[in-house]
Amino acid sequence: MKKILIGAAVAAMALGAGMAQAADDLTLQLKWVTQSQFAGYYVALDKGFYEEEDLNVTIQPGGPDIAPTQVIAGGGADVTVEWMPAALAAREKGLPLVNIAQPFKSSGMMLTCRKDTGIASPDDFAGKTLGVWFFGNEFPFLSWMSKLGLSTEGGDEGVTVLKQGFNVDPILQGQADCVSTMTYNEYWQIIDAGLTPDDLVVFKYEDQGVATLEDGLYVLEEKLADPAEVDKLVRFVRASMKGWKYAEENPDEAAMIVLDNDATGAQTEEHQKRMMGEIAKLTAGSNGALDPADYERTVESLLSGGSDPVITKAPEGAWTHDITDAALN
């Protein structure tokens, strides 16, 4: 009888171990390096929110040499964080990306200019040199210039586009009159370099009516045809949004969790806490479900590129509420 009981106990332990190992693997590809821009995911990992959903989540940082759309196309990730302009452009070219959740409600993109260049409004852009990020990040800018009727080929009646690296050196070294910045990152790099807010004028894409959605969660369409994958994505989105709301309510703690996950050691506490404060403003108002009006605004902006629009026709099937409906209700 004793042997039977021991045998049953061993079997139960083995079963328990098997169940503990049964968590579903999921890989998330970030758009950029480890920083508070992605705090919600690191918080969900650190606080055990993914574990509670029986998920084993691996977070892969991005970087200047990593294109999230290429990573997911090659099978290197299950979900990727991407800006909608890049995702829709990739979809039109044949990569069937679908937005399954939209943690960011507002855009953090800005054009930051030196006042001593004489720029006070977009009417002053003509003849100036503007720093622009590429690799898919240029699309909102190009739509904006088209709306303003400004050529991006230079000259007195157009603007000269400087392909900006992922830094703010051009405005500091006098190579550009304005540079692309995010409210939560590069703007503060300019301030930290010695310029003051009074030295600058900023144009937020949100205020200019050309803001497009940023930092959505995207998967390949084929995953949505597999019930097991859908179930996994529902659990992932639910845990991720729990992480985002925790980060909004506890920004300093969230920033410290991000720092703990920064393998490079390049980030600083001051910068990450400041970034998290700004990021919380962008995720506020979103429960994770994509607002169709925000989507339509993004599409309209991308289609308004005159003879060279970012996308040539309104996309079909580019987003779904199926995952957020199941995750959040």
Secondary structure, DSSP 8 states (H G I E B T S, - for coil): -HHHHHHHHHHHHHHHHHHHTT-EEEEEE-SSSSSGGGHHHHHHHHTTHHHHTTEEEEEE---TT--HHHHHHTTS-SEEEE-HHHHHHHHHTT--EEEEEB---S--EEEEEEGGGT--SGGG-TT-EEEE--TTSSHHHHHHHHHHT-BSB-STTB-EEEE--SSSHHHHTTS-SEEEEETTTHHHHHHHTT--GGGEEEEEHHHHT-----SEEEEEGGGGG-HHHHHHHHHHHHHHHHHHHHHHHSHHHHHHHHHHT-TT----HHHHHHHHHHHHHHHTT--BS--HHHHHHHHHHHH--TTS-S-SS--SS-B-SHHHHHHH-
